[in-house]
């Protein structure tokens, strides 16, 4: 097996960030904090990065190398913020390691990770190629894992060395596609469902180190979703990416201390907190083990639709926006 990569050392002065109350009073709740944002070159990632910078965060920005990423760094610096680029494939092990190392080496620590990078390869399941499946799962799900692995290892080490929980936030990006079972996006829906499970497992596993982990399911008109959502309306766009950014800043800030293992739908003027799955019905075998006849009798009273329709979906989020998906 390959050697375990060395983790970045803890910041020499991890207490350099202001106390939460002082940061809130300043109007910049992330003053002194350091954040990584993946998929930051455009769309949601860029909007989130600019909002985090406006809230005082110093940023390590990731995307594939190119003018988009460099341009965002330049815009943030021109507005008085601090940002550096750390380009690379987010699903590469070395990229995840480099992102955390860049944060520690450049700014002295790490406090926030925003996982946003993603791609689409839409196709019905019976037409999807192996590469289309692997690409989407790799960028979304593995990409979230790789950055989370290195960030949580850093925070765990810091927490153990200091003997107390640390300030640590992760905001993951899921999608309503996993709630709805998006028929033309089986790869994307599967990856986004996996991200929610990763969010919950990380929230449980890292709670006592101070790590707070949540997932958002955003709707936003971006280059990736433009074909699905259609053209923007005249005037302000209710589905603009910057409508999502305030929740990301909130979860990354001091208020995020009280929130972990949650999933939000966010767009326009909506923030919806999802509830956990519920048990619809329970059946018990009369003799302690099921027979075919007993199963037919028990389940036959529930599943009566013809043709059948998927039951384990959540479509309650659809009417939260008057129009989104180019209806």
C-alpha positions, -999 to +999 in steps of 0.1 A: +000+000+000+012+036-006+027+054+023+003+076+043+008+112+032+020+136+058-006+160+071+001+197+074+012+208+108-013+228+130-011+265+127+016+281+148-010+306+161-044+289+158-060+314+181-053+343+158-089+345+146-112+369+166-136+355+192-170+348+176-188+376+194-161+401+182-164+389+147-202+392+147-200+427+161-176+437+133-202+427+107-178+402+092-185+369+110-156+351+093-129+376+100-096+357+105-111+324+093-096+304+064-118+287+039-114+263+010-139+264-018-139+238-046-155+243-080-149+280-074-142+290-110-178+299-118-214+296-108-223+286-073-186+282-062-177+317-074-207+333-057-200+314-025-164+324-025-171+360-030-197+360-002-172+343+021-146+368+013-170+397+020-177+381+054-139+382+061-127+348+052-093+343+036-097+318+007-080+289-010-099+285-043-099+253-063-110+244-098-093+232-129-066+255-141-078+284-162-088+320-166-120+315-146-102+306-114-075+332-118-101+359-126-120+351-093-088+354-073-081+388-090-116+400-083-115+391-046-081+407-042-093+439-060-122+442-035-098+440-006-100+403+001-074+376+004-074+346-019-050+322-036-056+296-062-048+259-057-059+244-090-063+207-097-087+178-101-106+178-069-109+140-069-071+135-070-056+125-036-028+149-042-051+178-048-070+173-015-036+172+004-024+203-014-055+223-006-052+218+031-014+223+030-019+256+010-044+269+036-020+261+065+011+273+048-004+305+033-029+316+060-018+296+091-048+273+094-081+260+081-116+266+095-141+261+066-144+237+037-171+243+010-174+213-014-190+225-046-172+210-076-193+190-100-201+180-135-231+166-154-233+136-178-271+132-181-284+101-197-311+075-190-298+045-171-302+021-200-281+044-223-254+055-198-218+046-206-193+034-180-174+066-184-204+088-179-212+070-146-176+070-134-169+107-142-199+120-122-194+097-092-157+105-092-160+143-093-190+147-070-187+119-044-150+111-045-142+148-047-162+154-015-145+125+002-109+135-007-112+171+006-131+160+036-106+133+045-077+157+046-096+186+063-110+163+091-076+147+096-061+182+101-088+192+125-086+160+144-049+164+149-053+200+160-081+191+184-060+163+200-030+186+203-050+214+219-072+191+240-104+207+230-128+210+200-117+233+172-136+257+149-144+236+119-172+237+093-179+217+062-207+226+038-213+199+012-234+203-020-261+178-027-291+182-049-329+176-050-321+151-078-314+125-050-348+133-034-367+131-066-349+102-082-342+123-113-348+098-141-323+113-166-296+117-140-290+083-123-253+090-119-259+125-105-287+114-082-266+085-068-237+108-062-258+134-044-274+108-023-240+095-014-229+130-004-258+133+021-248+099+036-211+112+038-223+143+054-242+124+082-213+100+088-188+128+090-210+148+113-213+118+137-177+108+134-161+142+139-186+159+163-164+157+194-135+173+175-157+204+169-164+197+132-199+208+120-210+193+087-241+201+067-253+197+031-273+220+009-294+212-021-293+244-041-312+255-071-293+281-092-291+291-128-255+284-138-236+271-168-242+236-156-280+239-151-288+266-177-302+241-203-324+225-176-337+258-161-339+279-193-329+315-198-330+340-170-359+364-168-356+401-174-345+419-143-333+402-111-330+365-114-346+347-084-324+316-092-291+336-093-262+317-075-258+346-051-292+338-036-276+306-022-245+321-008-260+337+024-268+302+038-233+290+031-219+320+050-243+314+079-233+277+082-196+286+079-199+313+106-204+313+144-241+303+140-230+271+125-218+259+159-253+248+166-260+231+133-247+197+121-258+167+102-286+187+085-298+190+049-312+222+035-329+231+002-320+266-008-329+290-036-343+324-042-360+335-009-363+299+003-344+280+029-361+247+037-348+223+064-354+187+055-366+161+080-352+126+083-369+097+065-398+082+083-412+047+086-444+045+065-457+012+078-445-018+098-454-054+092-447-084+115-449-120+107-474-138+128-452-169+133-419-152+136-409-157+100-426-146+068-443-169+043-452-159+007-489-159+016-484-136+046-463-112+026-489-110-002-516-103+024-497-077+043-480-058+014-509-062-010-530-038+011-504-010+006-491-013-029-523-011-050-514+014-077-514+005-113-491+013-128-469+015-097-450+047-089-419+052-068-429+058-032-395+066-016-392+101-031-396+136-017-414+160-041-425+184-014-397+207-023-409+212-059-435+239-052-412+260-031-403+279-063-431+290-086-410+279-117-376+265-119-371+237-144-382+254-176-418+243-172 
